Amino acid sequence: SAVISQKPSRDICQRGTSLTIQCQVDSQVTMMFWYRQQPGQSLTLIATANQGSEATYESGFVIDKFPISRPNLTFSTLTVSNMSPEDSSIYLCSVEDNRGFEAFFGQGTRLTVV
Amino acid sequence: GQNIDQPTEMTATEGAIVQINCTYQTSGFNGLFWYQQHAGEAPTFLSYNVLDGLEEKGRFSSFLSRSKGYSYLLLKELQMKDSASYLCAVRDKTGANNLFFGTGTRLTVIP
């Protein structure tokens, strides 16, 4: 299993500002994943962060809005840029085991934009 | 694309058995997963099915029928701590083999 530390755990932000969420894993992993979970909704994959290359974004998500960094094999950041109330959500970092099988999640960042 | 459906809410009595159903449509099925998520916490892995049939793990069992695009999670001897959301997720090997989640079923266990 993997232990994932994610911070901040929650934040309240003003619209128009940006927030960077950090994700630290206790082991080296090839890919790290960022999900969004809006109230009453499923987890939706935002992007896959690969070390040494640009992140791969899913349909509906763009780099200008959600820039991602992956400086090494144990750390990644997701920035939510130019926030609006619609960005209020839980953001989750995830990694998979070596088989690409089971997913492990961080505790999530509960973001409220006012 | 993926289309994963599960009931929004269920209520069951402590000590009873509850079955949470999940139907899915996906072009490149590569496994079905069940996760448990308590309020304010991260999802945690419960079970995995890739072949048809029943997988049993203690009080929890999961069933899969690939031909029907159907799975269920069976929880036996319900405990109050089982009150949580249960997420059905499908891995799709088309493209990047990503996980796609249903909206989750919020289970409330009552005394």
Interface residues (C-beta under 8 A of the other chain):
Chain A: I4 F33 G40 Q41 S42 L43 T44 L45 T48 T56 E58 L92 G100 F101 E102 A103 F104 F105 G106 Q107 G108 R110
Chain B: I4 G31 F33 Y35 G40 E41 A42 P43 T44 F45 Y48 L87 A89 A96 N97 N98 L99 F100 F101 G102 T103 G104
